[in-house]
């Protein structure tokens, strides 16, 4: 009898821990308005349903602009149209949080976005950040993801821009 009552409680606890694990920040002492550099706790199942994005949704860079020459830390400002920005773990229709792809290609769009120096998570719903980059050319791209850090379908991502850090 008691085991039957315990199963729903354990399932709820496991769900909460999974969401919390996907939202655990990793500090970056050189980043103002620190990005939520999170690590996806578990890969998505193969048959996972992707969160839909509305027609006309998009993300873009307010700054820097493609071709800009900047100094580090680089001030990056994100723009969005047709959707809202919410914290990771908050399930809301037509909403997600930003991921900044630095010097890398597009990740698997059916899995949680990786979390490393090339994939910066902004699960705290930030739309601005200061990013330390080494001198030289760098590519940047924005990718919006849902409450689970999984990109929407169709994906909501910016064009790739190239900047040069002096």
Order of alpha helices (4+ residues) and beta strands (2+ residues): alpha-beta-beta-beta-beta-beta-beta-beta-beta-beta
